[in-house]
Amino acid sequence: MKSSKRTEIVKLLQGQQTGQQVTAMGWVRNKREGKNVFFVTLNDGSCLQSLQVVVDPTTTSDEVLRKISVGAALSVNGTLVASQGKGQSVELQANEVVVLGEADPEKYPIQPKKHSLEFLREKAHLRMRTNTFGAVFRIRHHLQFAVHQFFNQEGFFNLHTPIITASDAEGAGEMFQVTTLDLKNPPRTEEGEIDFKKDFFERSTNLTVSGQLEGELGATALGKIYTFGPTFRAENSNTSRHLAEFWMIEPEVAFYELEDNMDLAERMLKYVIRYALEHCAEDLEFLAQRAAEEEKQKPQNERSEMGLLERLQFVLEHPFERLSYTEAIEILRNSQHNRKKKFQYLIEEWGADLQSEHERYLVEKHFKKPVILYNYPAAIKAFYMRLNEDGNTVRAMDILFPGIGEIVGGSQREERYDELKERAAAFGIEPEALWWYLETRRFGTVPHSGFGLGFERLMLFVTGMTNIRDVIPFPRFPGSAEF
């Protein structure tokens, strides 16, 4: 089989092969006709910029010229030369053009014009060919790589926790069921209930909402582990911040107290943001310009004080503000926003479950920097969080980011057997359902901590996109599993 000897456009644009014969392959973004010449804009996804291809109609057949349309895939062999035009340093003088795949110009939906994000969500099979989504998903790759590199450098082990599970880590009950039973005629027990003993796993199972509980088992053997995998939540929410399928980063560390946990989370966030700034400069600059255009459409009082790049740099340069939930409640209760009833959910007393509007007020209006809240009321947090000596609060911590609200949620885990069993019972969790989790507290228990970082929320912050459905290639939300 003959090799194509293709050179990626990102390498051609560096100009080191100027004067040489090269082969570029990609998809046509645009085509325009000049005087006795055709200019074709070719992009192969390797970078934001496209390569200008100059096609001489006297050396290319009319049949090939007709097939060169927006969306078509081409292989172009020619000479890379310094460009005389504006906007590019080099261009490809074509000697031979081969149309690898045609695109009907009447039907191809991604034309060289501005398309709404809503329209592009309906074309998720093609939207990655646009500049915006090409940039977003290249950044997504680099952020994933940075996460793995950070934990590897910190001495963590990556642990694959199960996607199919019988436990509900959050206790919320919003889980997708996994079954092989005949839904039209499932087997029944004598009491008329579905007989899961006849199911594949011989019990009721679901798609996981978190790898945390299993991650703790790894931490109490390997010391430092992290998971990075898909999680699922059957929450019937159509907001711009929720997905039914999303990716979570969840480190768990033995011998870590709450403050160690906060230090780790802040260090990790700064590492991956710095990595993105260093390795995704071109894509981030493009998205920053796009975000700035969007800001201009907003009312003056709703515009962000900082652009995307400034916001990312600001996070790197400032330590996160740390304060207790109790201190935060006092700030919110006494704020002008609360007094003038500008909050949708007014803060009236200690124990209130903070909403996104409260989190963003603390970050964007009051402290004007990322915030770590800790020591939350036990009543509004999960059963596995360690109870403080006051009996009312748990060693939980949330990290709040501008424009996002909560981006990290974590805690020191309850390592004491009796207290954990009691807390689980208070949440209606039967000891038999989590016997293996409880048992780790009987065999060499230690203080340990961990957190969960929603990867798509991190993506929202880094890219400046405003809808979580636009930072994952194929979003899953109520009523949508098309692609």
N, C-alpha and C positions, 0 to 999 in steps of 0.2 A: 504494500500500500504506500502510495507516494505521500510524503510529508508536506504539509501546507507551508511550513516555515513562517507562520504568522507571527508578527510582532504586535504586541498590545499597544494601543494608542497612547496610553500613559507613558510608555517608553519612547515612542516616536516623537512625542511633543517635547521631550528633553533636548532634541536637536542633535544628539551625538551621532546619528546616522545620516545626517544631511549629506547629499551627494551620492547616497547608496541606493541600490535597488532593494525595495522592501515590499512586503505583502501585509496589507491591513484588512481586517474583516470586522464587520459591524452592521448596525442598522441605520438606515437613512433617517435623519432628523429633519432635513430640509433639502430642497433642490431648487435652484434658480438658474435661469438662462441668461448668460451675458452675450457679448458680441462674439459670435463664432466659438463659444465655449459654454460648458455647463459646470456649475459649482455645486458640489454635493457635500452636505454636512454629514459626517459619519461618526457614530459613537458606539463603542463596544462595552460600555459599563465599567471599564477599568478606572475611569476618572470622570470628573465633572465635564471637563472640556471635550469638545469634539474636534475631529480632524477635518480640515477642508480638503476635498479631493477635486482636482481640476480635470475634467474629462473633455477631450477633443472630439467633437462629433464626426470629424473626418476619419478618425481611426477606430470609432466605435459604431457598431451597426445600429440602424434605426430601431430594430427589434429590442436590443438591450437598452437603448435610451428610453424607450417607452416603458420598459419594466422597472426602471429606476424611479421609484415613487416613495413617499414618506411611509416608513414602516418596513420597507423591503430590506432583506439581508444581502449584503454584497461582499465579495472578495475582490480586492483591488491590488494589482501589482503595478508598481511604478517607481519613480524616482522621488525621493524626499528632498525638497528644495526649500531654501529660505523664502518666506512669503513676502510678497510685495504689498498685500492688503493689510487692513487694520484688523486687530483682534486675535491674530495668531502669528506665531514666530516662524512656523514651518507649514508647508502644505505638500500634498502628494500629487505629483503630475502622473496621471494614470496612463499606463501602457496597455493594460488589459483589465477589463471589468467583467466579472462573472456574477450573475444574479443567482444567489444561493436559494433565496426564497422570496417569492413575489408577495405584495400586499395590495389588495384591491383599493385604489385611492378613493373610491366612492364609499367604501365600507370601513376602512381603518379609522378607529375612533380617536386616536391620539395625534391630532394635527398640531402643526407649529403655531399654536396660539394658547392663550391662558385658559385652562380648564379649572372648574371649581373642584375642591377636594371631595365634595359630595359626589360629583360626577365620576371622579377617578376611583372612589370606593366601589362604584358599580362596575368598574373595569379593572378590578384588582389583578386580573391575569395579565394586564398590560401596563399598569400604572408605574411599575418599576423602571420603565423606559423613559420616564420624564426626568428632568433635572432634579426636581424636588425629591422624588422618591428614590432616585439613584443615590442622592446625597444622604438621605435618611438611612438607607439600608447599608451603605458603606460604613457610616458612623456606627450603626448597630453592630457590625462585625468587629470594628476596632474596640468598642466598649466591652464586648464579650471577651475578646482577647485580653484586654487590660485587667478585667476581673480575675481571669484565671492566672495571669502573670502576677498580680498582686498577691493572691493567696499562696501561690507557689513560692514566691520570694519570702513570704512570712512563715513558711514551714507548715502550711495546711495540707491536708490530704482531701482530694475530691471524692466524695462518697455518692454513689448512685442510690437514692432512696426510691421506694416503689411508687409507681403511678397508680396501680390498683391497690386499694387499701380497705380495711374494714373499720378504720378509726376515723373519727371526725376531730381533727386537731383543734379546731377553733370552737367546736361545740355549737356552731350556728345552724347545722342541719341543711345547709344549701349545697347539696352535693349531687353530682350526676351518678346515677346508678349504673353498674356494670352487671349484665346478666346474659345468659344464653337460654333462659326459659322462653317458652312459647308465650308471647304476650297476649295472644288471642285466647289461650286456654292454659294458664299456668297451673301447676299442681297445687293442691290445697291441703292444709292440715285438717284434722278433725274439727278444729275450732273455726275453720273457714279462712284462715290466714294463708298467705302465699307460703308454700313449703320450700324455703331456700335450701333445705337439705338436698333437694333434687337439682340444685343449680351447680354450675361448674365448680365453684369453690366451696360448695356445701354450706354457704352462709351468705348473708347480704353483703355485697361489696360495692365500692364507689371509686370514682376518680378522685385522686388526692387534692386537698386544698392546701397542703403544706407537707414538706419533708422533715419538719422540725422534730417530731417525736422520735422518728427513726434516726435522725441526725444526732440526737442526744445519746443514743446508744453507741454511735460511732465515736463521739467525743469522749465518752467514759471508757474508751479502750485505746483510741489512737491519739487522744489529747486535743488535737485541733483538726476539725473537718469542716468542709463546706459543701453544700449541695447547690446545683444550678440547673434547674429543670422546669418542665411545664407543670403548672398547677391549674385547677379548675374550680369554678364557683358558679353554681346555678342560681345566681342572684338575678332576679328579673329587673335589671336596671339598664336604662338606655341613656345614661349620662355620658359625658365626654371623658370620664375618668375611670370607667369600669369596662372590663372585658370578662367573658366567660372562660376564656383560655388565655393564660398569661404566664410569664416566666419569673421565677423567684430565685434570689440568691440568699442562701441561709447558712451562715457559719454557726457552729456550736463549739464552745471551747471549755474544756475542763479547767478547774481552778481559777476561773475568771469571776470577779465580782462585777457589780453593775458599772462601776467607773471604768474598769478595763474594757467592758463592752462598748461604752460610749467612745472611748479612745479609738478602738478598732474601727468602729463605723465611720467616725470622722476621718480617720486616716485613709480608709478605703475610698470614700467618696472623693476626697481630694486627689487621690492617686489616679482614679479613672478619668476625672475631669481634666486633670493636667495631661494625661495621655491623649485624650481627644484633642485638646488644643494643639499639642505637638504633632499629631499624626493625621489630623483631619482638617488642616487649616483652610484648604480651598473649599471643601464642602461646608464648613462652618461659616465661612465668609459669605457664601451664597445664601445659606439659610438665615444668616443675620440680616442680610439685605431684604430678604423676603419677609422676615418678622417685622422689620422696620416699616415696610410698606403697609403691613397689616395694622401696625400701631397707629399709623396716620388716619386710618378709617375710624378709629375709636374716638369718643368724646375726650376732650382735653383732660378732664379729671380722672379718666380711667386709663390713661396711657402710662406705661412703665417708665420709671425714671432712668432706667439703664437699658442699653441695647443688649442683645444676646451675648456677645463676646465680653462686654463689660461685666455682665452678671456672672458669667463663668469665672472670670478673673477675680471678681470680688469674693466669691466663695473660697478661692484658693488663698487669698491674702488675709482673711479674717478668721480668728478662732470662733467656733460656734458658741452662741450664748447658751449657758446651761442654767436652768431654773426648775424648781419643783412645780408640780401641778398646782399646789396650794398658792404659790406666788403668782402663777399665771392667772388663776381664777380671780385673784384680787386686782390684777392689772386690767383684766377684761371687764370685771364688774364695775370698776370705777372709771372705765374709759368713756369718752364722749360718745363713741359709737353706741355703747350700751345704754347710756343715759338718754340719748336722743332716739333710742329705739331703731337704730339703723341696722342692727343685726336681725336676721330673720328669726334666729333662736336666741332669745335674751338670756343672759347669764344672771341668775338670781341667787343661786346658792352653791355651796361646795358640793361636789358630787355630780355636777352636770357633765354629760358626755360631750366633749368638744367637737364641734362641727368644722368643716373645712373653712368656713368664713372666720371662725375664731382663730384657727391655726394661721391662716394667712394674715390676719390682723396683727398678730404677735410678730410675725416675720417681716411683713412689708411695711407696716405702719409704725409699730412700737420700737422694735429693736433694729429693723432694717438690716438684718443678717440672718443666716440660718440659726435655728433654735433647737436645743435638745430639752424636752420636758421629761421629768422623771418623777417617781413616787406617785403613781396614780391611785385613785380610790379602788379598793379591791373589788367592789361591786360591779365596776364597768370594765374589768379586765379578765383575761382568761384564767382558767383554774390552775395552770401550771406555773404561774408567776409567784416568786417567793414573797411570802407575807412578811411585812416589816414588824418590828417589835410593837408598834402602836396598835396593831390588830386591824387597822382601817385601810392601810395603803399597801401596795405591792411594789416591788422593785422593778417597775416597768420603765421603759424609756422610748420616746418617739422623737424622730428627727423631722423637723418641719422646714420646707424649702419654699422660697418665693415662687409664686405662680402655681405651686403644686399642692401645698399643704403637707400632709404626712407622706414622707418618702421612705422612711425606715421605721419599723416597729420591732421592739425587742424587750428583753428582760433578763434578769437573773432568774434562773429556774428554781422552783421549789425542790430542794434536795432532801428534805426530811420526809420520811415515809408517812408518819401519822398525819402531818399537816397536809400533805399532798392528797392522801386518801380522803380526808375530811373536805378539802376544797372540791375535789372531783364529785363527791356525793352532793355537795351543795349545788353543783351545776347539773345534777341529775344523771351523772355518769356512773354506771355500775362498775364496781371494781373488777368484775370478770372481763369486762370489755377491754380493759387496759392492764391486765395482770402483769404483762411483760414489762410495761413502762414502770409500774409501781415497784416491780421486783428489783429494778436497778437501784432503788433507794435502800434496799436491804443488803446489797452485796457491794461494799466498798463505795458508798456514796460520797460525793464531793461537791463543793460549790461549783456551779457551772453556769454559763451564760451564752446567749446567742441572740441573733436578730434576723429579721426578714427584710429584704430590699426588693421591692417590686421593680423589675428591670424596665418595664415599659414606662413607669413613672420617672425613672432616671433618664430614659430616652426623651421623654417630654421636656425635661429640664435642659438637657444638653442640646437638643435640636431646636428648641423654641417652638415646636409644633404645639397646637392647642387641643387636639383631639387624640385620645389614646389609640383610636382605631387607625391612626395614620403613622404609627411607629412600630407596628407589627405587620409582617407581610400579608397575612391572611386573617383579619380580625374575626373573632367569634363573639357574637352578642345576640340578644334575644331576637329570634326570627331570621338569623343570618348564619348559614354554614355553607354558602354557595360554592366557594372556591376551595 
